[in-house]
Amino acid sequence: SVEYPSLYFYVPKVPATSLEFTLFNNANKPVYQTTLEPKDKEGVIGINLQSAKDNLLPLEIDQEYKWQFSLICGDIKKSIRGSIQRV
């Protein structure tokens, strides 16, 4: 649904101990965070915000949200960032 989109990330085969996704509102405050178990192989991972609707308000129209997706390998954390906006 448009209020709760799904985001997809390609995860390479790396020795990650966990994967972390965080969604921030336009005030840069975290509004949702989840930790996932990595698979033993490379592939695409989907984050379905619909499954978090008990803990997450619907994305507001014309508001920009920032996200961060991280691979955590022991003490090393590699992240990518982006934004999403409901129009």
N, C-alpha and C positions, 0 to 999 in steps of 0.2 A: 504494500500500500504506500501511497505517497507520504503519509504521515510517519511511517516507519519503514524506510527503505532498507534494502540489503546492500552491503558493500562487499566486494570480492577482492582478495589479495592473492598474488602468486607467492608461494613460499618455496624457496629452493631447498634442496637437501643439505641441511646444516645441522650440527649437533645442538640444536636449540633445546633448552630445558622447559621453556614455556613461550607462549605468544600472548601479547597484551594489546587490547584495543581500548582507546579512550576517546570519547566524544566531548567536545568543549562547546559551551554556548558562546555568544558574541562578546561576553564579558571575560572570556578565557577561563571560565569556571568549569571544571569537569561535571558533566551531567549524567554520564554513563561510563562504566568501565567493566571490562570482562577479561578474564584470563582463560586461555585455551591450551589444551594439550597439543603439542606438535605431532604430526604424523611422521612415520619413519621414512617417508618418501616425499619427493617434491610434488607440488600440485597447487590447486586453487582452494582457498579457504573462504567461506562465506560468513559474514557477520549479519545476521538477520535481526534488525532492531525491533521487529514485530514481537519477537520472543521476549523482549525486555519491557514490553509496554506496562507491566505492573510497577516497574521502577523508573520509567522514563516517560515524560510528557510527550505528546506528539510534536514533531518538528514544526516550528512556527513558519508561516508564509513570509517570504522576503527577509528571513533572518539567515545570516551565514553562520554555519557551524564548522568548527575545525575538528579534525580527527588526527589521531596518531596511532600507528600500528607498529609494534615493536617485536623483534625477535630477541629473546633473552637467552644468552649462552653463558651460563655461570655468572661471572662478574661483568660480562660485556653485554651491553644493550644497544642494538642497532635499530633505529627507527626511521620511518618515513612519515611524512605529514601531508595533509591536504585539507581541502574544504569541500563542503556540500551546502547547497541552498535549495530550499523548497520554494518553487515559484508558482 
